[in-house]
Amino acid sequence: MEKDFMISFIYDGERMEGRVRTDHADKYKLPVSYSVTLNGVFFDYLTRNNGAWQSAEEHPQDLVDAIGNCIDQTE
């Protein structure tokens, strides 16, 4: 299932807004990675590995988790 949705959350006292899009889906068309844009700038690709959210680049884990929580709320 292809996803494209907006997210909004508070991180470190600042409002973060962005767009999440399915980047890659498995053979069952379920999303396995997401392209994330925050505050108008490309942020990173996120995937879930054994239940934990991971980013392709190095970012604070609590920020990655906050984005992952937004994704989880849409599923």
N, C-alpha and C positions, 0 to 999 in steps of 0.2 A: 504494500500500500504506500503510495507516494504521499509525502507530507510536506507542507509548506505553511508555516504559521509564525505569528509574532510572539515574542516573549517580553516580559517586563518583570524586573525584580530589583531589590535593593542589595547592593554589595558594598561593604566598607563605607556605609553612609551615603552612597551615590546611587541614583536611579540608573539602571542599565536597561536599555531597550534594544531589541534586535529581531532578526529573522532567522529561523531555523528551516533548513531544507534537507530532505532526504538526499544523501549523496550516493549511497549504494544500498541495494536491497539483496536479500538472499534469494534462493531459488523459489521460495514461497511468497516472494514479493513483500517480505517484512523488512523494515529498515534495519540496517546494521551499522551505518555510519551517517553522520549528519554534518552538513556545512553550516557554520554559525557566523553570523555577522552581528556585531554589537556596536551600538551608537554610530552606525553608518560605515563601520570599518570591518573588513574581514577579520574574524577572530581566529578560527581554527576548525579542524575536523574533530568531532567527538565520536567515540565508540564506547560500547559497554563490553567489558571483559569480566566474566564471572561475577556479574552483578555490580561491578564498580565502573564508574565513568572515567574515561581516559581521553586525553587530548594528544594530537599528533606532535605538537610542540610543547615545550615546558611552560606551564602556567600554574599559578597557585591552585592546589587541589580543591580548596574550598570554593573557588570561583567555578571550576569545572563541575563540581558537585551541584552548585546552585543552578547552573545551566541545565545539567542533567535532570535535576528535580523538575524544572519547567517542562522538559521533554516528557518526563514520566507522567506529568499531570495531563498531557494531551492523549496518552495512550489508553 
